[in-house]
């Protein structure tokens, strides 16, 4: 299983209400994509945290992650929700099954 985490820095004009809306839209939109096993997202607790918003998505394999990245729902979500509200992103992918080589998943 692959755990895909993306951390975001927000534009200065993103209000707490807008961030709540982003979190709701994240769950609503990304869970429509068949390759997605689960979606989590959240906002920072520590005011000093430089990455105030995150999205974490689980996939069965790297192949499913690749399909997700090209899915029209994902692409529209990125354009309408992410790009319009964020300035930077940091994406991290992790294999969650001990001993599994993701090159063959």
N, C-alpha and C positions, 0 to 999 in steps of 0.2 A: 504494500500500500504506500502511496506517495502523499505526503503532507506538504501542501503549497501554501506558504505564508508570504503576504505582501504587506509591508509597512509603508505608511504614507505620511507626508508632511502636508498640512492644509494651507490653503490660501488664507490670508489675513481676514478676509470678509466672511469666512465660514463661521456662522454663529452656532451656539449649542443646539438650537432648534434644527438648523440645517444638517448638522452632524447626525442628529437623531433620524432625520429623514434619509440620509445616506445609508445608515445602518439598516433601516427598514427596506429600502430599495435593494440593498445588497442581498438580503435573504430572499426577498420576493423574486428577484430576477435570476440569481445564480442557481437557485434550487429548481428552476425550470429546465436546466440543462441536464440531459439524461446521464452524462458521464460523471456528474457530481454526486459523490456519496454523502457528503455533509458540508455545511457552510457555517463558519463562525466569524463574527466580526465584533469589534469593540472599540471603545474610546479610552484614552489614557486616564489613569487615576492620579499619577504623579504629575503635577503641573510643570515640572522640569523636564519631563520626557520629550525628546525631540521628534518622536514619531507618534503623533496623537491618535492615529487611526490604523487599524489593521483588519485584514481579511485573511482567513485561513480556510482552505478548501481541501478535502480529501478525495483521492482518486484511486482506483484499482491498480493503475499502472501508469508509466510515463506516456504510453500511447494514448491513454484516455486524457491525460493532461494536455497533450498536443492537440487532440480533437477539440477540447474545451477552449483552448486559446484561439482557435479559428471559428468557433461557433458564433453565428450571427447575434444571438442573445448576449453573449459575452462582449462582443465587439461593440454593440450598441450601448451596453452598460458602461463600458470603459469610456466611450465618447461622451455620453450624457451625464454620468454621475462622477466618474473618477477624474477625467481630464479637466472638467469645468470647476472642480473643487480642490484639486491638489497641485502641489508644486514639484514634489519629488516622490520617488518610490524605491523601495528596496525589496526585491523578490528573493525568497529562499525556498529551496526544495529539499525535502528529507525523505529518506526511505524509512519506513516504520517497522519493517519485518527483519529481525536479526538474521544475518547470514544470507540475505537475498541480494543478488546483483541486479540493480535496476536496469542495466544495459540489456538484460534479457526479459524484462517484464513488459 
